[in-house]
Amino acid sequence: MADNITMNEELKNALDALGTAVKQYKDENDARLTALEKGKSTAEFDEKLARLEKEIERLEKAKSDIEARLNRPGTAGWKHSSRAEAYRKSFVRWLRKEDETPAAGSGDDSGSGGDDAVETARYTNVTTGGDGGYAVPENLETTVYNLLREAVPMRSVCSQITIGGNNYSQLVGLHGATGGWVGETDARGATDTPTLTKVNAVMGEVYANPQATQTALDDMCFDVEGWLAQEIAAEFAVMENLAFTSGNGTNKPKGLLAYDKAATKDGTRAFGTLQFIKSGAASTLGDYPQDLLIDLITALKTGHLNGARFMMNRTTLAAIRKLKDDNDNYLWQPGLQAGVPSMLLGYPVTVNDDFDDVGANNFPIAFGNFAAAYAIVDRIGIRMLRDPYTNKPMVGFYTTKRVGGMLKDSEAVKLIKVAAA
C-alpha cells in the first residue's frame, strides 16, 4: 500500500511536470509563429522547442512507466511450481559455471542438479545437452517477452500469436457474398459465395549474444537472470521492431511497410495491398497537413476506428506537434490525466522510430487498427547456448528464438505517401 501511495505521488508529479512542459512548448511555438509572420529569425525558438520536445518525451515515458507499475498484477505461481523452481535453480547454476550442472536432458544425474533437475529438464522440454544448450525457464522467458512488449512499438499495438510449430497460417475472408430483394412468392436464385484465402506468417530466427565475465557471474550479489533478460530483450527489440515495420521477409519477418501499396480504395485493390493517401506536395506533407491527416482518418472504415491510432517516428511527431487547426487550436493534445494518452485529432499516437522521415516517396505516417492489420507470431521457447571459449575472458550466452509476422487485413491500416514531385 505504501508503495502505491509513493507511485501515485510520482504520477502526480510527472503529470504536473508534463503540463508545465507542454504549456512552455505551446508558448514558445506561438512566439515562433509570430516571429515567422514578422519575417524574424526563429533559430532561438527552434532550439528551445527541440529541448522541450525531448523533455515532453521523457515525461510521457515516465508517466507510462509509472502507470504500468501501478497496473501490474501480482505474480501468481504457475503449474508444477516446485519442478519449475528446481529447473530454474539448475539453470542459474548452469549460467554461473557450466560444469556445475549436467547438460539439460542428457540423462546424467551425477551433477549438482541431481534427479530433480534432470526430470524437470525433461518436463520442460529442454534441448539435448550435446551442445550445452538449455531452453530458458518459463519465468525468464515470460520476463523477456514482457520487456519486448514494452520496448518494441509494433508489439505494443499489433496482435500477437504464440505457436508450437515452425510455421503458422490463417484463413481470411475476402467477403464477396451477395443477396437481393424479393417478393413473398418470388423465386430465389443462387447468390455469390464469400471466398477464403490463406495468409502465411513469414518466419525468421532472431538471436542475441550478451556477454559477461565469469567473475561477474560468480558474484552472488549479481542478479544474473535479471541482467540476462534485460540484455536479451534489448538486443531482440532493435532487430524485431525493424523487421515488423519494414523487414523484407528474407530470414526475417515481412514487415507492415514491405507489403504492396496502391492509391486505390477498399474493395478495388488486390488482397494484401495497403492503401496510401498522397500528400499532394513534393517532399512535404503539403500546405494543409491537417487536411491530409483528416483524409487519412476518413479513408479507414468505421469498423476499424475503434482501437485505431497513428504511428510515426519522433521527428515527424515533432513537426505534427506544431500544427494548429483553423480555430488556432493545436492538433496534438497531451495526456495530462492518469490513463489518458496524448492524442492527435482524437486518436493516440505510437512513436516508431523505424518509420520513414517525411521525404519524397516515403511513407512517414500510418493510421489504423494495427491489431486487426498485422500479427506477430512467436514460436514457443527461447534456446540458449553458453559459450565460455570464443571471447575470453567473457562468457557468451548465444540466445535464439523464432518469430514471424504477417499482414492479416490490408484494409485496417492506411498510409500517407509523400509525393516526389
C-alpha positions as CSV (number, residue, x, y, z in Angstrom):
1,M,0.0,0.0,0.0
2,A,2.8,2.4,0.9
3,D,4.4,1.6,-2.5
4,N,1.2,2.5,-4.3
5,I,1.0,5.8,-2.4
6,T,4.5,6.6,-3.4
7,M,3.8,5.7,-7.1
8,N,0.6,7.8,-7.1
9,E,2.6,10.8,-5.8
10,E,5.2,10.1,-8.6
11,L,2.5,10.0,-11.2
12,K,1.0,13.3,-9.9
13,N,4.4,14.9,-10.1
14,A,5.0,13.6,-13.6
15,L,1.6,14.9,-14.8
16,D,2.3,18.3,-13.3
17,A,5.7,18.5,-14.9
18,L,4.3,17.3,-18.2
19,G,1.6,20.0,-18.1
20,T,4.2,22.7,-17.4
21,A,6.4,21.5,-20.2
22,V,3.5,21.4,-22.7
23,K,2.5,25.0,-21.8
24,Q,6.1,26.2,-22.3
25,Y,6.2,24.3,-25.6
26,K,3.0,26.0,-26.9
27,D,4.1,29.4,-25.7
28,E,7.4,29.1,-27.4
29,N,5.8,27.8,-30.6
30,D,3.3,30.7,-30.6
31,A,6.2,33.1,-30.3
32,R,8.0,31.3,-33.2
33,L,4.9,31.6,-35.4
34,T,4.7,35.4,-34.5
35,A,8.3,35.8,-35.4
36,L,7.7,34.0,-38.7
37,E,4.9,36.3,-39.6
38,K,7.1,39.3,-38.9
39,G,10.0,37.9,-41.0
40,K,12.3,37.5,-38.0
41,S,14.7,34.7,-37.2
42,T,13.3,31.7,-35.4
43,A,16.6,29.9,-34.6
44,E,16.3,30.7,-30.9
45,F,12.8,29.4,-30.7
46,D,13.7,26.3,-32.7
47,E,16.4,25.4,-30.2
48,K,14.1,25.9,-27.2
49,L,11.4,23.8,-28.8
50,A,13.9,20.9,-29.5
51,R,14.8,20.9,-25.8
52,L,11.2,20.9,-24.8
53,E,10.3,18.1,-27.2
54,K,12.9,15.9,-25.5
55,E,11.6,16.8,-22.1
56,I,8.0,16.1,-23.1
57,E,9.0,12.7,-24.5
58,R,10.9,11.9,-21.3
59,L,7.9,12.9,-19.1
60,E,5.4,10.9,-21.2
61,K,7.6,7.8,-20.9
62,A,7.9,8.4,-17.1
63,K,4.1,8.7,-16.9
64,S,3.6,5.5,-18.9
65,D,6.2,3.6,-16.8
66,I,4.5,4.6,-13.5
67,E,1.0,3.7,-14.8
68,A,2.4,0.3,-15.9
69,R,3.8,-0.3,-12.4
70,L,0.5,0.7,-10.8
71,N,-1.5,-1.6,-13.1
72,R,0.9,-4.6,-12.8
73,P,-0.9,-7.6,-11.3
74,G,0.6,-9.7,-8.6
75,T,2.7,-12.7,-9.8
76,A,0.8,-15.9,-9.4
77,G,2.5,-19.3,-9.1
78,W,2.4,-21.3,-12.3
79,K,1.6,-25.0,-12.6
80,H,4.1,-27.5,-11.2
81,S,5.9,-24.7,-9.5
82,S,8.1,-27.0,-7.4
83,R,9.5,-28.6,-10.5
84,A,9.8,-25.3,-12.3
85,E,11.7,-23.8,-9.4
86,A,14.1,-26.8,-9.4
87,Y,14.8,-26.3,-13.0
88,R,15.2,-22.5,-12.5
89,K,17.8,-23.1,-9.9
90,S,19.6,-25.7,-12.1
91,F,19.5,-23.2,-14.9
92,V,21.1,-20.4,-12.8
93,R,23.9,-22.7,-11.6
94,W,24.5,-23.5,-15.3
95,L,24.6,-19.8,-16.1
96,R,27.2,-19.2,-13.5
97,K,29.5,-22.0,-14.3
98,E,28.9,-24.6,-17.0
99,D,30.3,-27.7,-15.2
100,E,28.3,-27.3,-12.0
101,T,25.2,-28.8,-13.6
102,P,24.8,-31.7,-16.1
103,A,23.7,-30.7,-19.6
104,A,19.9,-30.5,-19.7
105,G,18.2,-33.6,-20.9
106,S,21.5,-35.6,-21.0
107,G,20.2,-38.2,-18.6
108,D,23.3,-37.7,-16.4
109,D,22.1,-37.1,-12.8
110,S,25.6,-37.1,-11.2
111,G,26.0,-33.3,-11.1
112,S,24.6,-30.8,-8.6
113,G,21.3,-30.7,-10.5
114,G,20.5,-34.3,-9.5
115,D,17.5,-36.3,-10.5
116,D,15.1,-33.4,-9.9
117,A,16.9,-31.1,-12.2
118,V,17.1,-33.7,-15.0
119,E,13.5,-34.7,-14.5
120,T,12.5,-31.1,-14.6
121,A,14.6,-30.6,-17.7
122,R,12.7,-33.4,-19.4
123,Y,9.4,-32.0,-18.3
124,T,10.2,-28.5,-19.6
125,N,11.3,-30.0,-23.0
126,V,14.8,-28.7,-22.8
127,T,17.1,-29.2,-25.9
128,T,19.5,-32.1,-25.6
129,G,22.8,-31.5,-23.9
130,G,25.3,-32.4,-26.6
131,D,25.9,-28.8,-27.4
132,G,25.5,-27.5,-23.9
133,G,22.1,-25.9,-24.8
134,Y,19.2,-25.0,-22.5
135,A,15.7,-23.9,-23.0
136,V,15.3,-20.9,-20.7
137,P,12.9,-21.3,-17.8
138,E,9.3,-20.1,-18.2
139,N,9.8,-17.3,-15.7
140,L,12.8,-15.9,-17.6
141,E,11.1,-16.4,-21.0
142,T,8.0,-14.5,-19.7
143,T,10.2,-11.7,-18.4
144,V,11.8,-11.4,-21.8
145,Y,8.5,-11.2,-23.7
146,N,7.1,-8.6,-21.2
147,L,10.2,-6.5,-21.7
148,L,9.8,-6.8,-25.5
149,R,6.2,-5.7,-25.4
150,E,7.3,-2.5,-23.6
151,A,10.4,-1.9,-25.8
152,V,9.0,-2.8,-29.3
153,P,6.4,-0.3,-30.6
154,M,5.0,-2.8,-33.1
155,R,4.5,-5.4,-30.3
156,S,2.6,-2.9,-28.2
157,V,-0.1,-2.4,-30.8
158,C,-0.2,-5.4,-33.1
159,S,-1.8,-8.7,-32.3
160,Q,0.5,-11.5,-31.0
161,I,0.1,-15.2,-31.5
162,T,2.1,-18.0,-29.9
163,I,2.6,-21.3,-31.8
164,G,4.2,-24.6,-31.0
165,G,5.4,-25.5,-34.5
166,N,7.7,-23.9,-37.0
167,N,5.0,-22.2,-39.2
168,Y,1.7,-20.5,-39.0
169,S,-1.1,-19.7,-41.5
170,Q,-4.6,-18.2,-41.1
171,L,-7.7,-18.2,-43.3
172,V,-9.0,-14.8,-44.1
173,G,-12.5,-14.0,-45.6
174,L,-12.5,-11.9,-48.8
175,H,-16.2,-11.1,-48.4
176,G,-17.9,-11.3,-51.8
177,A,-21.3,-12.6,-50.6
178,T,-24.3,-11.1,-52.4
179,G,-28.0,-11.1,-51.9
180,G,-31.2,-9.4,-53.3
181,W,-34.7,-8.2,-52.5
182,V,-37.6,-10.5,-53.4
183,G,-41.3,-10.6,-53.0
184,E,-43.1,-13.1,-50.9
185,T,-43.5,-15.7,-53.7
186,D,-40.6,-14.8,-55.9
187,A,-38.0,-17.4,-56.9
188,R,-34.7,-17.2,-55.1
189,G,-31.7,-17.9,-57.2
190,A,-28.2,-18.7,-56.0
191,T,-26.1,-15.8,-54.9
192,D,-22.3,-15.3,-54.8
193,T,-20.5,-17.1,-52.0
194,P,-17.8,-15.4,-50.0
195,T,-14.3,-16.7,-50.6
196,L,-11.4,-17.5,-48.2
197,T,-7.7,-17.1,-48.7
198,K,-4.8,-18.2,-46.6
199,V,-2.1,-15.9,-45.3
200,N,1.2,-17.2,-44.0
201,A,3.4,-15.8,-41.4
202,V,6.9,-15.1,-42.7
203,M,9.2,-16.6,-40.1
204,G,12.8,-15.9,-39.2
205,E,15.3,-16.6,-36.4
206,V,16.5,-13.7,-34.2
207,Y,19.5,-14.0,-31.9
208,A,21.3,-12.2,-29.2
209,N,24.7,-12.9,-27.7
210,P,25.1,-11.0,-24.4
211,Q,28.5,-11.2,-22.7
212,A,29.6,-11.3,-19.0
213,T,32.8,-12.1,-17.3
214,Q,32.9,-15.3,-15.2
215,T,33.8,-13.1,-12.2
216,A,30.6,-11.2,-12.6
217,L,28.7,-14.5,-12.9
218,D,30.3,-15.9,-9.8
219,D,29.3,-12.9,-7.7
220,M,26.4,-14.0,-5.6
221,C,25.1,-10.4,-5.4
222,F,24.8,-10.3,-9.2
223,D,21.2,-10.8,-10.5
224,V,22.2,-12.9,-13.5
225,E,18.6,-13.7,-14.5
226,G,17.6,-10.1,-14.4
227,W,20.7,-8.9,-16.3
228,L,20.2,-11.7,-18.9
229,A,16.6,-10.8,-19.5
230,Q,17.4,-7.1,-20.0
231,E,20.3,-7.8,-22.4
232,I,18.3,-10.3,-24.5
233,A,15.3,-8.1,-24.7
234,A,17.5,-5.0,-25.6
235,E,19.2,-6.9,-28.5
236,F,16.0,-8.6,-29.7
237,A,14.0,-5.3,-29.6
238,V,16.1,-3.4,-32.1
239,M,16.0,-6.2,-34.7
240,E,12.4,-7.2,-34.1
241,N,10.9,-3.8,-34.5
242,L,12.7,-3.0,-37.7
243,A,11.6,-6.4,-39.1
244,F,8.0,-5.9,-38.1
245,T,8.0,-2.4,-39.6
246,S,9.8,-2.9,-42.9
247,G,11.5,-6.3,-43.0
248,N,11.9,-7.8,-46.4
249,G,10.9,-11.4,-45.4
250,T,14.4,-12.8,-46.1
251,N,15.4,-14.8,-43.0
252,K,13.2,-12.4,-41.1
253,P,9.5,-11.4,-40.8
254,K,7.9,-9.4,-43.6
255,G,7.2,-6.0,-42.1
256,L,4.0,-4.0,-42.5
257,L,5.5,-1.4,-44.8
258,A,7.0,-4.1,-47.1
259,Y,3.7,-5.2,-48.4
260,D,2.3,-3.8,-51.7
261,K,0.7,-0.4,-51.7
262,A,-1.7,1.4,-54.0
263,A,-3.8,4.6,-54.1
264,T,-7.0,2.7,-54.9
265,K,-9.8,2.4,-52.3
266,D,-11.0,-0.6,-50.4
267,G,-12.9,-3.1,-52.4
268,T,-10.9,-2.4,-55.6
269,R,-7.3,-3.2,-54.5
270,A,-5.8,-6.7,-54.6
271,F,-6.0,-8.5,-51.3
272,G,-2.8,-7.8,-49.3
273,T,-2.3,-4.4,-50.7
274,L,-2.3,-1.3,-48.4
275,Q,-3.9,1.9,-49.4
276,F,-2.0,5.2,-49.3
277,I,-3.1,8.8,-49.4
278,K,-0.9,11.2,-51.4
279,S,0.5,14.3,-49.7
280,G,-0.1,16.4,-52.8
281,A,3.2,18.3,-52.4
282,A,6.8,17.4,-53.2
283,S,8.8,16.1,-50.2
284,T,6.4,17.6,-47.6
285,L,3.0,16.9,-46.0
286,G,1.6,19.8,-48.1
287,D,0.4,23.3,-47.2
288,Y,-2.5,21.9,-45.2
289,P,-1.2,18.8,-43.4
290,Q,-4.2,18.9,-41.0
291,D,-6.5,18.2,-44.0
292,L,-4.2,15.3,-45.1
293,L,-4.5,13.7,-41.7
294,I,-8.3,14.1,-41.7
295,D,-8.3,12.4,-45.2
296,L,-6.2,9.6,-43.7
297,I,-8.7,9.0,-40.9
298,T,-11.7,9.2,-43.3
299,A,-10.2,6.6,-45.6
300,L,-10.5,4.0,-42.8
301,K,-13.7,2.0,-42.5
302,T,-15.8,2.8,-39.4
303,G,-15.4,-0.7,-38.1
304,H,-11.7,-0.2,-37.7
305,L,-11.9,3.2,-36.0
306,N,-12.4,1.6,-32.6
307,G,-8.8,0.9,-31.5
308,A,-7.3,3.0,-34.3
309,R,-4.2,5.1,-33.7
310,F,-1.5,7.0,-35.6
311,M,2.1,5.7,-36.0
312,M,5.1,7.8,-37.0
313,N,8.7,8.5,-35.9
314,R,9.6,11.2,-33.3
315,T,10.9,13.6,-36.0
316,T,7.5,13.6,-37.8
317,L,5.7,13.8,-34.4
318,A,7.8,16.9,-33.6
319,A,6.6,18.6,-36.8
320,I,3.0,17.5,-36.1
321,R,3.1,19.0,-32.5
322,K,3.5,22.4,-34.0
323,L,0.3,22.2,-36.2
324,K,-2.9,24.1,-35.5
325,D,-6.4,24.0,-36.9
326,D,-8.4,26.9,-38.4
327,N,-9.5,27.9,-34.9
328,D,-5.9,28.2,-33.6
329,N,-6.1,25.0,-31.6
330,Y,-3.2,22.5,-31.6
331,L,-4.0,19.3,-33.4
332,W,-1.9,17.4,-30.8
333,Q,-3.2,17.3,-27.3
334,P,-1.1,15.9,-24.4
335,G,-2.5,13.3,-22.0
336,L,-2.4,15.3,-18.7
337,Q,-4.5,12.8,-16.7
338,A,-3.6,9.4,-15.5
339,G,-4.5,6.7,-18.0
340,V,-5.1,9.2,-20.8
341,P,-2.6,9.1,-23.7
342,S,-1.6,12.0,-25.8
343,M,-3.9,12.5,-28.8
344,L,-3.8,13.6,-32.4
345,L,-7.2,14.6,-33.8
346,G,-8.7,12.4,-31.1
347,Y,-6.6,9.3,-31.6
348,P,-3.5,8.1,-29.7
349,V,0.0,8.2,-31.3
350,T,2.6,5.4,-31.2
351,V,6.1,6.5,-31.8
352,N,8.0,4.1,-34.0
353,D,11.5,5.4,-35.0
354,D,11.8,2.7,-37.7
355,F,9.2,4.7,-39.8
356,D,10.4,6.9,-42.6
357,D,11.0,10.6,-42.1
358,V,8.9,13.0,-44.2
359,G,10.6,12.9,-47.7
360,A,10.0,12.2,-51.4
361,N,8.3,8.8,-51.9
362,N,8.4,8.0,-48.2
363,F,5.6,6.6,-46.0
364,P,6.0,8.6,-42.8
365,I,2.6,8.2,-41.2
366,A,0.2,5.3,-40.7
367,F,-3.2,5.3,-39.2
368,G,-5.5,2.4,-38.4
369,N,-6.2,-0.6,-36.2
370,F,-2.8,-2.3,-36.1
371,A,-4.1,-5.3,-34.0
372,A,-6.5,-6.1,-36.9
373,A,-4.0,-5.4,-39.6
374,Y,-0.8,-7.2,-38.5
375,A,0.0,-10.2,-36.4
376,I,3.3,-11.1,-34.8
377,V,3.9,-14.8,-34.4
378,D,6.1,-16.2,-31.7
379,R,7.3,-19.8,-31.6
380,I,7.3,-21.1,-28.0
381,G,10.7,-21.4,-26.5
382,I,13.9,-19.5,-26.3
383,R,17.1,-21.6,-26.6
384,M,20.4,-20.6,-25.2
385,L,24.0,-21.9,-25.6
386,R,26.6,-21.0,-23.0
387,D,29.9,-20.2,-24.6
388,P,32.9,-19.5,-22.3
389,Y,35.5,-20.1,-25.1
390,T,35.1,-17.8,-28.1
391,N,35.6,-14.4,-26.4
392,K,37.7,-15.0,-23.3
393,P,37.5,-13.7,-20.6
394,M,33.9,-13.1,-21.5
395,V,31.2,-15.8,-21.3
396,G,28.7,-15.5,-24.1
397,F,25.0,-16.6,-23.9
398,Y,24.1,-17.2,-27.5
399,T,20.3,-17.0,-27.5
400,T,17.8,-17.7,-30.3
401,K,14.1,-17.7,-30.9
402,R,11.9,-18.0,-34.0
403,V,9.5,-15.1,-34.7
404,G,7.4,-14.1,-37.7
405,G,4.9,-11.6,-38.9
406,M,2.0,-11.3,-41.4
407,L,-0.5,-8.8,-42.8
408,K,-3.9,-10.1,-41.9
409,D,-6.2,-7.3,-43.1
410,S,-4.9,-4.8,-45.6
411,E,-8.0,-2.6,-45.1
412,A,-7.2,-2.0,-41.4
413,V,-4.3,0.4,-41.9
414,K,-3.9,3.4,-44.2
415,L,-0.6,5.2,-45.1
416,I,0.4,8.7,-46.2
417,K,2.8,8.8,-49.1
418,V,4.8,11.9,-49.7
419,A,4.9,13.0,-53.3
420,A,8.1,13.0,-55.3
421,A,7.2,16.0,-57.4
